Amino acid sequence: MGVATKAHLARAERLQGATGALATAAMAAMDAKLPWFGTLSAQDRSWIGLVAQSGISAFVEWFRDPEAHSSMPTRIFGSAPREFTRVISLHQTVDLVRTTIETIENTIGTLLPPDDVPIVHEAMQRYAREVAFAAATVYAQAAEMRGAWDARLEALLVDSVIRGEADESVRSRASALGWAGAVGTTDSVTTGGAEVAVVVGRAPAADAPQSGHGSSNVADMVRHAAREAGADALCAVQGDRLVLVLGGTSKPVEIVQKLARWFGPGPIVVGPVVKDLMSAVTSARAAVAGLRAVAAWPGAPRPVQADELLPERSLSGDGHARRQLATDVYGPLTVGDGVLLDTVSAYLDSGGSIEATARAMFIHANTVRYRLKRVADLTGYNPQHPRDGFTLRVALTLGRLLNPEPGSTVL
């Protein structure tokens, strides 16, 4: 063994003997220079102390023989639990490393002979760079694991909404994902309230430019676009279907118009707005039924509201749509003497002719116009518009089937 090697080993032994004092000085410097350090629990400070001590001991081993201990910087975080990355941020970890290094540089002069100081100082600079890379690796791996877990949790949550299993587990999952609007709070910066609407459409093909080559990438891009549009979002790809749960907006169609490019080709159906995530099954049911029935309306807008598809949904077997048409459209027309029901029925039977309706009912044409306006005010559907006339025709048919006696309860 050469003289230089013996001198270096002797220097390493002296540095080894100073590790306890260096670790104590580093912890004192953290407490004095980092305001957030004092707010941590005793257990968390203890873990950080172990990491600091481990780092200093690892530096001594690395200093003794850098080639034999080249992986030492990446192992210094092994003494901390996985939750360590949740307690302090990467930026705070960098502050800890910087503070520890500065403390060592300022302290070794009092603990080691003067000839050792510049050599140890140079070695510490090299070692610090490796530690910085190690810290970045630890946080990158933790972020990747959290991202994968969050993606699975989000997919489970969306699936629960679609299947109508909205219970307290859904609320807790939404909270875990940080989706404040979903659980009914109104103080979220991201969301403007607790309104929720479910949107369904085709998922982009795997080779489509907007697909990002993976369902998780699609979800990430949709969430980001939704936040930029002023809403919060949960997103999941279910086979060839893309499901989006929008929160914090009372105008989901306007939001979806900005997100349409992330969907695959074909229709996009927006369910009705409900008060919170616990009620989202109503919106999801309407959106899924609408997607199944929208093929019957080739000219449907993109996106289209599920409530605009009530006739198609009822014809495709959606019992909720049938009852909605019978209750909300047919029902109001039966109130009183039923003159509005007779008038709109005659108008539709006459092919949409006001004059023919007036002749058939022996009333003035202006009376027909007035009554048709009353029908539009009561139901939201204008008989003089072709699409609304079709909806009214289906509603009258269903109403007579489900509620044959005026004033009776819809079955």
PyMOL commands that set and color helices and strands:
alter all, ss='L'
color gray80, all
select helices_A, chain A and resi 3-17+19-33+35-39+42-64+72-79+84-87+90-111+117-163+168-176+180-183+209-211+215-228+252-262+277-296+306-315+319-333+339-349+354-361+365-379+386-402
alter helices_A, ss='H'
color red, helices_A
select strands_A, chain A and resi 196-202+232-238+241-247+268-270+304-305
alter strands_A, ss='S'
color yellow, strands_A
deselect
rebuild
show_as cartoon
